[in-house]
Amino acid sequence: MERRNFLRVAVVGAAAAAFGGASWREALAAGAQPGPSPYGPLQPVGPSGLALPSGFTGRVVARTGQRVPGTSYTWHPAPDGGACFADGDGWIYTSNSEVSSTGGAGAIRFGPDGTVVDAYRTLSGTNVNCAGGATPWNTWLSCEEVDRGQVWETDPWGRTAAVARPAMGRFKHEACAADPDRGVLYLTEDVPDGCFYRFRPTTWGDLGSGVLEVLCGSSSQTSGAVTWQRVPDPDGSPTATRSQVPAAKRFNGGEGCYYADGTCWFTTKGDNRVWAYDAASSTIALTYDDSLVTSGSAPLTGVDNVTRSSGGDLFVAEDGGNMEICLITPSGVVAPFLRVPGQSGSEITGPAFTPAGDRLYFSSQRGTTGSSSGGITYEVSGPFRR
């Protein structure tokens, strides 16, 4: 499947009714609520060290400081945001390294049967590369989570040198998501009074120039119409980008970001929310808010990276919490999909599906050691809903 189609996966049936426009907001008017997972309860921890639903299997594909099996590449520290790219009959999983000075990104290339074919570095010498996003033209945008950090456009195949894209704004970046329907990219900012941005390239497919805009609305607004205003100085110096437009809406610690089917979902860790921006109507709404859970305890805490399956389910990784990836179904049920026990000093990062949608990759950034040298990257295979 081409990457463009992967990003713009068509949703049918219940998914279209729930996540395809205004009706999904009606389905989630009170926010997603705890309920039984469509995959059933988690089973006892298996050989991979993961607790998974029945019918699913896991394996470790890489460990920080060790060579990726079958290759000469030593897997990088603190693996973070990631994405998958089609590579003939196989695929590539690219992963950031969230450490200072030597951050960057690496990649693992898989054959059609899931065998590791190669692993290599795709970006070096950058700073605290946290999350990012894939483009429809098959590049990985690796984002620096530092003051006046940059977006770096990288080649998942490692054939072309990475290029900084300062026109996309210099701020404490977290994640980004491409909207090929409107020719824009959305970006989150990881500070307590951060903003939500969109970048309009002068030419779609070329991120060298364009206009950076910030979403505007009241600071307390959780639903309804919003607007966009241009950021006068994307360079962010001497005035930070988030401080240049007085009407900019504030978000408490922007994290993951993912676009599909007219909606951009993004998370904010400071208030444990999953937001949805409806690009057609230019409105926002809450998909999940733990303070709106009406019965029992909130199953999803420490929201972070987010992705979406071809069946329309959102998969949200936890930074802390009890180290779970939780799913939010189109019908508004939130439930654990997997758990990584015994790694409370870590966080789950980089969830991404293969183009075929039958394998999920992610990392435990600090593993059992609680340090950047303890990262573990996993693969989960099984009957994901299509």
KEDORO-668428 format. One record per residue (C-alpha): residue number from 0; residue in three letters; x, y, z. Coordinates in nm, 4 decimals. Example, Ala and Ser with C-alpha at 12.3 -4.5 7.8 and 13.67 -1.06 7.14 Angstrom:
! residues 2
{nr 0	rest Ala	east 1.2300	north -0.4500	up 0.7800}
{nr 1	rest Ser	east 1.3670	north -0.1060	up 0.7140}
***
This chain:
! residues 386
{nr 0	rest Met	east 0.0000	north 0.0000	up 0.0000}
{nr 1	rest Glu	east 0.1391	north 0.3425	up -0.0887}
{nr 2	rest Arg	east 0.2230	north 0.5662	up 0.2067}
{nr 3	rest Arg	east -0.0253	north 0.8288	up 0.0864}
{nr 4	rest Asn	east -0.3051	north 0.5730	up 0.1026}
{nr 5	rest Phe	east -0.1795	north 0.4506	up 0.4382}
{nr 6	rest Leu	east -0.2088	north 0.8023	up 0.5817}
{nr 7	rest Arg	east -0.5489	north 0.8568	up 0.4233}
{nr 8	rest Val	east -0.6920	north 0.5149	up 0.5010}
{nr 9	rest Ala	east -1.0617	north 0.5006	up 0.4157}
{nr 10	rest Val	east -1.2955	north 0.4248	up 0.7039}
{nr 11	rest Val	east -1.6194	north 0.2363	up 0.6535}
{nr 12	rest Gly	east -1.9159	north 0.1199	up 0.8563}
{nr 13	rest Ala	east -1.9137	north 0.2072	up 1.2233}
{nr 14	rest Ala	east -1.5741	north 0.3742	up 1.1993}
{nr 15	rest Ala	east -1.7039	north 0.6171	up 0.9389}
{nr 16	rest Ala	east -2.0104	north 0.6897	up 1.1474}
{nr 17	rest Ala	east -1.8102	north 0.7496	up 1.4620}
{nr 18	rest Phe	east -1.4836	north 0.9038	up 1.3392}
{nr 19	rest Gly	east -1.5700	north 1.0465	up 0.9980}
{nr 20	rest Gly	east -1.7088	north 1.3923	up 1.0769}
{nr 21	rest Ala	east -1.9554	north 1.5629	up 1.3110}
{nr 22	rest Ser	east -2.1165	north 1.2330	up 1.4115}
{nr 23	rest Trp	east -1.8025	north 1.1040	up 1.5827}
{nr 24	rest Arg	east -1.8195	north 1.4029	up 1.8168}
{nr 25	rest Glu	east -2.1765	north 1.3097	up 1.9007}
{nr 26	rest Ala	east -2.0655	north 0.9546	up 1.9782}
{nr 27	rest Leu	east -1.7953	north 1.0923	up 2.2095}
{nr 28	rest Ala	east -1.9891	north 1.3869	up 2.3539}
{nr 29	rest Ala	east -1.9019	north 1.2776	up 2.7085}
{nr 30	rest Gly	east -1.5567	north 1.1544	up 2.6100}
{nr 31	rest Ala	east -1.4559	north 0.7919	up 2.5575}
{nr 32	rest Gln	east -1.5542	north 0.5749	up 2.8528}
{nr 33	rest Pro	east -1.4026	north 0.2552	up 2.9987}
{nr 34	rest Gly	east -1.5415	north -0.0660	up 2.8595}
{nr 35	rest Pro	east -1.4468	north -0.4117	up 2.7366}
{nr 36	rest Ser	east -1.1825	north -0.4223	up 2.4686}
{nr 37	rest Pro	east -1.2910	north -0.5640	up 2.1316}
{nr 38	rest Tyr	east -0.9844	north -0.7881	up 2.1626}
{nr 39	rest Gly	east -1.0791	north -0.9254	up 2.5033}
{nr 40	rest Pro	east -0.8828	north -0.9119	up 2.8296}
{nr 41	rest Leu	east -0.5054	north -0.9130	up 2.8541}
{nr 42	rest Gln	east -0.3506	north -1.2565	up 2.8991}
{nr 43	rest Pro	east -0.0579	north -1.3475	up 3.1280}
{nr 44	rest Val	east 0.2805	north -1.2084	up 3.0291}
{nr 45	rest Gly	east 0.4340	north -1.4039	up 2.7421}
{nr 46	rest Pro	east 0.7953	north -1.4792	up 2.6420}
{nr 47	rest Ser	east 0.8370	north -1.1289	up 2.4966}
{nr 48	rest Gly	east 0.7625	north -0.9732	up 2.8355}
{nr 49	rest Leu	east 0.4325	north -0.8259	up 2.7134}
{nr 50	rest Ala	east 0.0773	north -0.8810	up 2.8334}
{nr 51	rest Leu	east -0.1327	north -0.9108	up 2.5163}
{nr 52	rest Pro	east -0.4850	north -1.0178	up 2.4187}
{nr 53	rest Ser	east -0.5465	north -1.3755	up 2.3118}
{nr 54	rest Gly	east -0.4299	north -1.4418	up 1.9560}
{nr 55	rest Phe	east -0.1483	north -1.1850	up 1.9602}
{nr 56	rest Thr	east 0.2246	north -1.2480	up 1.9856}
{nr 57	rest Gly	east 0.5151	north -1.0173	up 2.0612}
{nr 58	rest Arg	east 0.8876	north -1.0155	up 2.0033}
{nr 59	rest Val	east 1.1827	north -0.7908	up 2.0807}
{nr 60	rest Val	east 1.3387	north -0.6569	up 1.7598}
{nr 61	rest Ala	east 1.6074	north -0.4283	up 1.9052}
{nr 62	rest Arg	east 1.7748	north -0.3263	up 2.2314}
{nr 63	rest Thr	east 1.9697	north -0.0080	up 2.3004}
{nr 64	rest Gly	east 2.3449	north -0.0635	up 2.2934}
{nr 65	rest Gln	east 2.3160	north -0.3969	up 2.1134}
{nr 66	rest Arg	east 2.3424	north -0.4738	up 1.7447}
{nr 67	rest Val	east 2.0087	north -0.5241	up 1.5775}
{nr 68	rest Pro	east 2.0127	north -0.9012	up 1.5092}
{nr 69	rest Gly	east 2.1474	north -0.9787	up 1.1644}
{nr 70	rest Thr	east 2.2923	north -0.6289	up 1.1129}
{nr 71	rest Ser	east 2.5947	north -0.4208	up 1.2123}
{nr 72	rest Tyr	east 2.3895	north -0.1298	up 1.3500}
{nr 73	rest Thr	east 2.3898	north -0.0706	up 1.7254}
{nr 74	rest Trp	east 2.0394	north 0.0367	up 1.8287}
{nr 75	rest His	east 2.0281	north 0.3908	up 1.9567}
{nr 76	rest Pro	east 1.9505	north 0.5103	up 2.3136}
{nr 77	rest Ala	east 1.6077	north 0.6278	up 2.4293}
{nr 78	rest Pro	east 1.4052	north 0.5195	up 2.1228}
{nr 79	rest Asp	east 1.1058	north 0.7502	up 2.0836}
{nr 80	rest Gly	east 0.8669	north 0.8508	up 1.8021}
{nr 81	rest Gly	east 0.8445	north 0.6244	up 1.5014}
{nr 82	rest Ala	east 0.6627	north 0.5377	up 1.1802}
{nr 83	rest Cys	east 0.6457	north 0.2599	up 0.9208}
{nr 84	rest Phe	east 0.7066	north 0.2937	up 0.5473}
{nr 85	rest Ala	east 0.6346	north 0.0514	up 0.2660}
{nr 86	rest Asp	east 0.9506	north -0.0939	up 0.1092}
{nr 87	rest Gly	east 0.8538	north -0.3163	up -0.1809}
{nr 88	rest Asp	east 0.7030	north -0.6291	up -0.0241}
{nr 89	rest Gly	east 0.8581	north -0.5354	up 0.3098}
{nr 90	rest Trp	east 0.8632	north -0.2261	up 0.5266}
{nr 91	rest Ile	east 1.0842	north 0.0064	up 0.7308}
{nr 92	rest Tyr	east 1.0365	north 0.1150	up 1.0911}
{nr 93	rest Thr	east 1.2115	north 0.4423	up 1.1701}
{nr 94	rest Ser	east 1.2751	north 0.5545	up 1.5291}
{nr 95	rest Asn	east 1.4000	north 0.8716	up 1.6982}
{nr 96	rest Ser	east 1.6600	north 0.8899	up 1.9736}
{nr 97	rest Glu	east 1.5600	north 1.1268	up 2.2547}
{nr 98	rest Val	east 1.9020	north 1.2156	up 2.3954}
{nr 99	rest Ser	east 2.0873	north 1.5448	up 2.3846}
{nr 100	rest Ser	east 2.3645	north 1.6279	up 2.1356}
{nr 101	rest Thr	east 2.3744	north 1.2809	up 1.9771}
{nr 102	rest Gly	east 1.9999	north 1.2303	up 1.9229}
{nr 103	rest Gly	east 1.8977	north 1.1709	up 1.5647}
{nr 104	rest Ala	east 1.7139	north 0.8677	up 1.4287}
{nr 105	rest Gly	east 1.7686	north 0.5128	up 1.3075}
{nr 106	rest Ala	east 1.5738	north 0.2580	up 1.1081}
{nr 107	rest Ile	east 1.5141	north -0.1174	up 1.0734}
{nr 108	rest Arg	east 1.4255	north -0.2652	up 0.7352}
{nr 109	rest Phe	east 1.2131	north -0.5810	up 0.7255}
{nr 110	rest Gly	east 1.1513	north -0.8364	up 0.4536}
{nr 111	rest Pro	east 0.8007	north -0.9511	up 0.3551}
{nr 112	rest Asp	east 0.8011	north -1.2259	up 0.6200}
{nr 113	rest Gly	east 0.9120	north -0.9888	up 0.8970}
{nr 114	rest Thr	east 1.2778	north -1.0921	up 0.8900}
{nr 115	rest Val	east 1.5189	north -0.8090	up 0.9699}
{nr 116	rest Val	east 1.7089	north -0.7230	up 0.6517}
{nr 117	rest Asp	east 1.9084	north -0.4189	up 0.7598}
{nr 118	rest Ala	east 1.9395	north -0.1451	up 1.0225}
{nr 119	rest Tyr	east 2.1192	north 0.1885	up 0.9981}
{nr 120	rest Arg	east 2.1402	north 0.5519	up 1.1081}
{nr 121	rest Thr	east 1.9322	north 0.8128	up 0.9228}
{nr 122	rest Leu	east 2.0031	north 1.1269	up 1.1303}
{nr 123	rest Ser	east 2.2938	north 1.2186	up 1.3590}
{nr 124	rest Gly	east 2.4152	north 1.5058	up 1.5754}
{nr 125	rest Thr	east 2.0773	north 1.6576	up 1.6584}
{nr 126	rest Asn	east 1.9232	north 1.7263	up 1.9945}
{nr 127	rest Val	east 1.6526	north 1.5392	up 2.1926}
{nr 128	rest Asn	east 1.4643	north 1.3965	up 1.8952}
{nr 129	rest Cys	east 1.1312	north 1.3119	up 2.0491}
{nr 130	rest Ala	east 0.8405	north 1.2441	up 1.8146}
{nr 131	rest Gly	east 0.7680	north 1.3520	up 1.4574}
{nr 132	rest Gly	east 0.5576	north 1.2332	up 1.1666}
{nr 133	rest Ala	east 0.5604	north 1.0689	up 0.8255}
{nr 134	rest Thr	east 0.4972	north 1.2542	up 0.5003}
{nr 135	rest Pro	east 0.3023	north 1.1243	up 0.1985}
{nr 136	rest Trp	east 0.6235	north 1.1548	up -0.0063}
{nr 137	rest Asn	east 0.7930	north 0.8957	up 0.2162}
{nr 138	rest Thr	east 1.0118	north 1.1028	up 0.4458}
{nr 139	rest Trp	east 1.0269	north 1.1030	up 0.8241}
{nr 140	rest Leu	east 1.0072	north 1.4360	up 1.0074}
{nr 141	rest Ser	east 1.2158	north 1.4076	up 1.3224}
{nr 142	rest Cys	east 1.1403	north 1.6802	up 1.5772}
{nr 143	rest Glu	east 1.3736	north 1.8276	up 1.8400}
{nr 144	rest Glu	east 1.2152	north 1.8757	up 2.1821}
{nr 145	rest Val	east 1.4313	north 2.1699	up 2.2943}
{nr 146	rest Asp	east 1.3803	north 2.5456	up 2.2982}
{nr 147	rest Arg	east 1.4000	north 2.6657	up 1.9381}
{nr 148	rest Gly	east 1.4292	north 2.3059	up 1.8250}
{nr 149	rest Gln	east 1.3914	north 2.2239	up 1.4576}
{nr 150	rest Val	east 1.2118	north 1.9755	up 1.2357}
{nr 151	rest Trp	east 1.4522	north 1.7569	up 1.0390}
{nr 152	rest Glu	east 1.3347	north 1.5889	up 0.7203}
{nr 153	rest Thr	east 1.5011	north 1.2489	up 0.6887}
{nr 154	rest Asp	east 1.5141	north 0.9652	up 0.4390}
{nr 155	rest Pro	east 1.3929	north 0.6347	up 0.5950}
{nr 156	rest Trp	east 1.6151	north 0.4478	up 0.3465}
{nr 157	rest Gly	east 1.9209	north 0.6434	up 0.4608}
{nr 158	rest Arg	east 2.0239	north 0.7326	up 0.1070}
{nr 159	rest Thr	east 1.9758	north 1.1107	up 0.1288}
{nr 160	rest Ala	east 2.1160	north 1.3435	up 0.3933}
{nr 161	rest Ala	east 1.8688	north 1.4913	up 0.6405}
{nr 162	rest Val	east 1.7666	north 1.8565	up 0.5969}
{nr 163	rest Ala	east 1.6549	north 2.1057	up 0.8640}
{nr 164	rest Arg	east 1.3196	north 2.2742	up 0.7942}
{nr 165	rest Pro	east 1.3268	north 2.6017	up 0.9955}
{nr 166	rest Ala	east 1.0245	north 2.7410	up 0.8097}
{nr 167	rest Met	east 0.8166	north 2.4910	up 1.0108}
{nr 168	rest Gly	east 0.8971	north 2.6902	up 1.3239}
{nr 169	rest Arg	east 1.1637	north 2.6813	up 1.5901}
{nr 170	rest Phe	east 1.0111	north 2.5816	up 1.9215}
{nr 171	rest Lys	east 0.9973	north 2.2837	up 2.1585}
{nr 172	rest His	east 0.8616	north 2.0405	up 1.9027}
{nr 173	rest Glu	east 0.6897	north 1.7148	up 1.9836}
{nr 174	rest Ala	east 0.5009	north 1.5560	up 1.6925}
{nr 175	rest Cys	east 0.3609	north 1.6431	up 1.3516}
{nr 176	rest Ala	east 0.1085	north 1.4967	up 1.1087}
{nr 177	rest Ala	east 0.0596	north 1.5516	up 0.7358}
{nr 178	rest Asp	east -0.2853	north 1.6414	up 0.5981}
{nr 179	rest Pro	east -0.2612	north 1.5728	up 0.2225}
{nr 180	rest Asp	east -0.6256	north 1.6720	up 0.1722}
{nr 181	rest Arg	east -0.5487	north 2.0360	up 0.2552}
{nr 182	rest Gly	east -0.1769	north 2.0436	up 0.1899}
{nr 183	rest Val	east -0.0794	north 2.1279	up 0.5487}
{nr 184	rest Leu	east 0.1090	north 1.9738	up 0.8405}
{nr 185	rest Tyr	east -0.0036	north 1.9970	up 1.2034}
{nr 186	rest Leu	east 0.2485	north 2.0319	up 1.4883}
{nr 187	rest Thr	east 0.2338	north 2.0020	up 1.8675}
{nr 188	rest Glu	east 0.4465	north 2.1889	up 2.1234}
{nr 189	rest Asp	east 0.5561	north 2.0274	up 2.4491}
{nr 190	rest Val	east 0.5372	north 2.3047	up 2.7086}
{nr 191	rest Pro	east 0.2623	north 2.3706	up 2.9676}
{nr 192	rest Asp	east 0.1404	north 2.6780	up 2.7761}
{nr 193	rest Gly	east 0.2090	north 2.5357	up 2.4324}
{nr 194	rest Cys	east 0.0213	north 2.5824	up 2.1074}
{nr 195	rest Phe	east -0.1097	north 2.3743	up 1.8195}
{nr 196	rest Tyr	east 0.0287	north 2.4795	up 1.4820}
{nr 197	rest Arg	east -0.0147	north 2.4106	up 1.1141}
{nr 198	rest Phe	east 0.2387	north 2.4680	up 0.8399}
{nr 199	rest Arg	east 0.1338	north 2.5521	up 0.4832}
{nr 200	rest Pro	east 0.4188	north 2.4734	up 0.2433}
{nr 201	rest Thr	east 0.4503	north 2.7037	up -0.0555}
{nr 202	rest Thr	east 0.4606	north 2.3868	up -0.2666}
{nr 203	rest Trp	east 0.3138	north 2.0630	up -0.1339}
{nr 204	rest Gly	east 0.5985	north 1.8158	up -0.1021}
{nr 205	rest Asp	east 0.8625	north 2.0838	up -0.0432}
{nr 206	rest Leu	east 0.9018	north 2.1961	up 0.3186}
{nr 207	rest Gly	east 1.1684	north 2.4544	up 0.2454}
{nr 208	rest Ser	east 0.9273	north 2.7479	up 0.2607}
{nr 209	rest Gly	east 0.5736	north 2.8228	up 0.3654}
{nr 210	rest Val	east 0.3538	north 2.9837	up 0.6290}
{nr 211	rest Leu	east 0.3373	north 2.8814	up 0.9957}
{nr 212	rest Glu	east 0.0002	north 2.9389	up 1.1648}
{nr 213	rest Val	east -0.1256	north 2.8902	up 1.5198}
{nr 214	rest Leu	east -0.4698	north 2.7705	up 1.6297}
{nr 215	rest Cys	east -0.6669	north 3.0412	up 1.8095}
{nr 216	rest Gly	east -0.9478	north 3.0197	up 2.0638}
{nr 217	rest Ser	east -1.0148	north 3.0747	up 2.4339}
{nr 218	rest Ser	east -0.7833	north 2.9035	up 2.6803}
{nr 219	rest Ser	east -1.0765	north 2.7170	up 2.8404}
{nr 220	rest Gln	east -1.2372	north 2.6068	up 2.5149}
{nr 221	rest Thr	east -1.2771	north 2.2308	up 2.4778}
{nr 222	rest Ser	east -1.5117	north 2.2240	up 2.1782}
{nr 223	rest Gly	east -1.6431	north 2.4385	up 1.8972}
{nr 224	rest Ala	east -1.5102	north 2.6590	up 1.6210}
{nr 225	rest Val	east -1.1486	north 2.7732	up 1.6097}
{nr 226	rest Thr	east -0.9466	north 2.9922	up 1.3748}
{nr 227	rest Trp	east -0.5882	north 3.0173	up 1.2549}
{nr 228	rest Gln	east -0.3525	north 3.3157	up 1.2546}
{nr 229	rest Arg	east -0.0105	north 3.3545	up 1.1013}
{nr 230	rest Val	east 0.2943	north 3.3391	up 1.3293}
{nr 231	rest Pro	east 0.4925	north 3.6537	up 1.2353}
{nr 232	rest Asp	east 0.8385	north 3.5116	up 1.3102}
{nr 233	rest Pro	east 0.8699	north 3.1290	up 1.2890}
{nr 234	rest Asp	east 1.2345	north 3.1631	up 1.3974}
{nr 235	rest Gly	east 1.1101	north 3.2165	up 1.7527}
{nr 236	rest Ser	east 1.3756	north 3.4670	up 1.8560}
{nr 237	rest Pro	east 1.3705	north 3.6918	up 2.0444}
{nr 238	rest Thr	east 0.9977	north 3.6201	up 2.0971}
{nr 239	rest Ala	east 0.8896	north 3.2559	up 2.1254}
{nr 240	rest Thr	east 0.6439	north 3.1445	up 1.8568}
{nr 241	rest Arg	east 0.3736	north 3.0713	up 2.1154}
{nr 242	rest Ser	east 0.3948	north 3.4292	up 2.2461}
{nr 243	rest Gln	east 0.3584	north 3.6121	up 1.9153}
{nr 244	rest Val	east -0.0184	north 3.5784	up 1.8642}
{nr 245	rest Pro	east -0.2240	north 3.6925	up 2.1676}
{nr 246	rest Ala	east -0.5332	north 3.4964	up 2.0582}
{nr 247	rest Ala	east -0.3452	north 3.1634	up 2.0398}
{nr 248	rest Lys	east -0.5147	north 2.8836	up 2.2326}
{nr 249	rest Arg	east -0.2991	north 2.7187	up 2.4973}
{nr 250	rest Phe	east -0.2573	north 2.3434	up 2.5354}
{nr 251	rest Asn	east -0.1015	north 2.1809	up 2.8404}
{nr 252	rest Gly	east 0.1942	north 1.9846	up 2.7088}
{nr 253	rest Gly	east 0.1296	north 1.8814	up 2.3486}
{nr 254	rest Glu	east 0.2372	north 1.5266	up 2.2675}
{nr 255	rest Gly	east 0.1373	north 1.2814	up 1.9922}
{nr 256	rest Cys	east -0.0317	north 1.3858	up 1.6689}
{nr 257	rest Tyr	east -0.1942	north 1.1789	up 1.3906}
{nr 258	rest Tyr	east -0.4087	north 1.2684	up 1.0901}
{nr 259	rest Ala	east -0.6560	north 1.0471	up 0.9030}
{nr 260	rest Asp	east -0.9887	north 1.0880	up 0.7252}
{nr 261	rest Gly	east -1.0343	north 1.4595	up 0.7857}
{nr 262	rest Thr	east -0.9405	north 1.4602	up 1.1551}
{nr 263	rest Cys	east -0.6158	north 1.5347	up 1.3359}
{nr 264	rest Trp	east -0.5956	north 1.3746	up 1.6790}
{nr 265	rest Phe	east -0.3430	north 1.5073	up 1.9285}
{nr 266	rest Thr	east -0.2733	north 1.4511	up 2.2968}
{nr 267	rest Thr	east -0.1897	north 1.6798	up 2.5891}
{nr 268	rest Lys	east -0.0149	north 1.5183	up 2.8828}
{nr 269	rest Gly	east -0.0658	north 1.7977	up 3.1381}
{nr 270	rest Asp	east -0.4414	north 1.7372	up 3.1527}
{nr 271	rest Asn	east -0.4488	north 1.3807	up 3.0139}
{nr 272	rest Arg	east -0.6627	north 1.4583	up 2.7109}
{nr 273	rest Val	east -0.6974	north 1.3339	up 2.3557}
{nr 274	rest Trp	east -0.8195	north 1.6121	up 2.1263}
{nr 275	rest Ala	east -0.9616	north 1.6021	up 1.7773}
{nr 276	rest Tyr	east -0.9392	north 1.8797	up 1.5226}
{nr 277	rest Asp	east -1.2021	north 1.8501	up 1.2467}
{nr 278	rest Ala	east -1.0230	north 2.0050	up 0.9519}
{nr 279	rest Ala	east -1.3339	north 2.0419	up 0.7336}
{nr 280	rest Ser	east -1.5321	north 2.2438	up 0.9878}
{nr 281	rest Ser	east -1.2306	north 2.3930	up 1.1712}
{nr 282	rest Thr	east -1.3625	north 2.2788	up 1.5094}
{nr 283	rest Ile	east -1.2089	north 2.1021	up 1.8084}
{nr 284	rest Ala	east -1.3544	north 1.8488	up 2.0491}
{nr 285	rest Leu	east -1.2365	north 1.6109	up 2.3197}
{nr 286	rest Thr	east -1.2093	north 1.2444	up 2.2294}
{nr 287	rest Tyr	east -1.0903	north 1.1493	up 2.5786}
{nr 288	rest Asp	east -1.0505	north 1.3279	up 2.9098}
{nr 289	rest Asp	east -0.9838	north 1.1258	up 3.2239}
{nr 290	rest Ser	east -1.1765	north 1.3810	up 3.4318}
{nr 291	rest Leu	east -1.4892	north 1.2933	up 3.2304}
{nr 292	rest Val	east -1.4752	north 0.9213	up 3.3091}
{nr 293	rest Thr	east -1.8106	north 0.8521	up 3.4736}
{nr 294	rest Ser	east -1.7515	north 0.5117	up 3.6310}
{nr 295	rest Gly	east -1.4473	north 0.3303	up 3.7639}
{nr 296	rest Ser	east -1.0921	north 0.4511	up 3.7254}
{nr 297	rest Ala	east -0.9535	north 0.6054	up 3.4092}
{nr 298	rest Pro	east -0.7754	north 0.3313	up 3.2120}
{nr 299	rest Leu	east -0.5611	north 0.5739	up 3.0106}
{nr 300	rest Thr	east -0.3163	north 0.7990	up 3.1951}
{nr 301	rest Gly	east -0.0041	north 0.9826	up 3.0847}
{nr 302	rest Val	east -0.1213	north 1.0177	up 2.7237}
{nr 303	rest Asp	east 0.1628	north 1.0428	up 2.4747}
{nr 304	rest Asn	east 0.2191	north 0.9162	up 2.1194}
{nr 305	rest Val	east -0.0900	north 0.8249	up 1.9191}
{nr 306	rest Thr	east -0.1544	north 0.6269	up 1.6026}
{nr 307	rest Arg	east -0.4549	north 0.4701	up 1.4333}
{nr 308	rest Ser	east -0.5305	north 0.1267	up 1.2928}
{nr 309	rest Ser	east -0.6919	north 0.0632	up 0.9565}
{nr 310	rest Gly	east -1.0011	north -0.0436	up 1.1501}
{nr 311	rest Gly	east -1.0465	north 0.3075	up 1.2909}
{nr 312	rest Asp	east -0.9222	north 0.2453	up 1.6470}
{nr 313	rest Leu	east -0.6895	north 0.4994	up 1.8062}
{nr 314	rest Phe	east -0.3910	north 0.3509	up 1.9891}
{nr 315	rest Val	east -0.2553	north 0.5827	up 2.2597}
{nr 316	rest Ala	east 0.0752	north 0.5119	up 2.4364}
{nr 317	rest Glu	east 0.1288	north 0.5961	up 2.8012}
{nr 318	rest Asp	east 0.4190	north 0.7961	up 2.9401}
{nr 319	rest Gly	east 0.4280	north 0.6325	up 3.2821}
{nr 320	rest Gly	east 0.0881	north 0.5217	up 3.4090}
{nr 321	rest Asn	east 0.0966	north 0.1447	up 3.4163}
{nr 322	rest Met	east 0.2859	north 0.1232	up 3.0861}
{nr 323	rest Glu	east -0.0015	north 0.0402	up 2.8567}
{nr 324	rest Ile	east -0.1063	north 0.1141	up 2.5045}
{nr 325	rest Cys	east -0.4785	north 0.1797	up 2.5268}
{nr 326	rest Leu	east -0.7191	north 0.1854	up 2.2366}
{nr 327	rest Ile	east -1.0171	north 0.4129	up 2.1814}
{nr 328	rest Thr	east -1.2776	north 0.2526	up 1.9566}
{nr 329	rest Pro	east -1.5026	north 0.4407	up 1.7128}
{nr 330	rest Ser	east -1.7945	north 0.3672	up 1.9466}
{nr 331	rest Gly	east -1.6225	north 0.5517	up 2.2317}
{nr 332	rest Val	east -1.4793	north 0.2664	up 2.4404}
{nr 333	rest Val	east -1.1345	north 0.3083	up 2.5938}
{nr 334	rest Ala	east -0.9542	north -0.0063	up 2.7094}
{nr 335	rest Pro	east -0.6017	north -0.1469	up 2.7482}
{nr 336	rest Phe	east -0.4608	north -0.3226	up 2.4423}
{nr 337	rest Leu	east -0.1228	north -0.4239	up 2.5869}
{nr 338	rest Arg	east 0.0846	north -0.3772	up 2.9001}
{nr 339	rest Val	east 0.4607	north -0.3746	up 2.9612}
{nr 340	rest Pro	east 0.5034	north -0.4865	up 3.3244}
{nr 341	rest Gly	east 0.8130	north -0.4346	up 3.5373}
{nr 342	rest Gln	east 0.9247	north -0.1175	up 3.3587}
{nr 343	rest Ser	east 0.7688	north 0.1594	up 3.5688}
{nr 344	rest Gly	east 1.0687	north 0.3879	up 3.5137}
{nr 345	rest Ser	east 1.0075	north 0.3977	up 3.1412}
{nr 346	rest Glu	east 0.7478	north 0.5188	up 2.8908}
{nr 347	rest Ile	east 0.5929	north 0.3715	up 2.5777}
{nr 348	rest Thr	east 0.6927	north 0.5470	up 2.2571}
{nr 349	rest Gly	east 0.6683	north 0.5285	up 1.8804}
{nr 350	rest Pro	east 0.3578	north 0.3140	up 1.8125}
{nr 351	rest Ala	east 0.3204	north 0.2575	up 1.4382}
{nr 352	rest Phe	east 0.1444	north 0.0047	up 1.2171}
{nr 353	rest Thr	east 0.2911	north -0.1579	up 0.9094}
{nr 354	rest Pro	east 0.1282	north -0.0537	up 0.5803}
{nr 355	rest Ala	east -0.0656	north -0.3822	up 0.5805}
{nr 356	rest Gly	east -0.1920	north -0.3052	up 0.9322}
{nr 357	rest Asp	east -0.1071	north -0.6465	up 1.0753}
{nr 358	rest Arg	east 0.1945	north -0.5562	up 1.2900}
{nr 359	rest Leu	east 0.2441	north -0.2848	up 1.5503}
{nr 360	rest Tyr	east 0.5856	north -0.1513	up 1.6497}
{nr 361	rest Phe	east 0.6674	north 0.0500	up 1.9620}
{nr 362	rest Ser	east 0.9424	north 0.0990	up 2.2189}
{nr 363	rest Ser	east 0.9847	north 0.1038	up 2.5921}
{nr 364	rest Gln	east 1.2158	north 0.4029	up 2.5972}
{nr 365	rest Arg	east 1.4125	north 0.3178	up 2.9110}
{nr 366	rest Gly	east 1.3220	north -0.0484	up 2.9583}
{nr 367	rest Thr	east 1.3851	north -0.2205	up 3.2902}
{nr 368	rest Thr	east 1.6825	north 0.0013	up 3.3797}
{nr 369	rest Gly	east 1.5012	north 0.3342	up 3.3820}
{nr 370	rest Ser	east 1.7858	north 0.4907	up 3.1817}
{nr 371	rest Ser	east 1.8287	north 0.5891	up 2.8166}
{nr 372	rest Ser	east 2.0635	north 0.2919	up 2.7741}
{nr 373	rest Gly	east 1.7856	north 0.0439	up 2.8491}
{nr 374	rest Gly	east 1.5547	north 0.0990	up 2.5516}
{nr 375	rest Ile	east 1.3669	north -0.1979	up 2.4019}
{nr 376	rest Thr	east 1.1793	north -0.1975	up 2.0705}
{nr 377	rest Tyr	east 0.8963	north -0.4473	up 2.0210}
{nr 378	rest Glu	east 0.6779	north -0.5885	up 1.7461}
{nr 379	rest Val	east 0.3239	north -0.7175	up 1.8061}
{nr 380	rest Ser	east 0.1479	north -0.9336	up 1.5460}
{nr 381	rest Gly	east -0.2077	north -1.0576	up 1.5420}
{nr 382	rest Pro	east -0.5651	north -1.0162	up 1.4210}
{nr 383	rest Phe	east -0.5903	north -0.6367	up 1.4292}
{nr 384	rest Arg	east -0.9305	north -0.5078	up 1.3238}
{nr 385	rest Arg	east -0.9368	north -0.3913	up 0.9618}
***
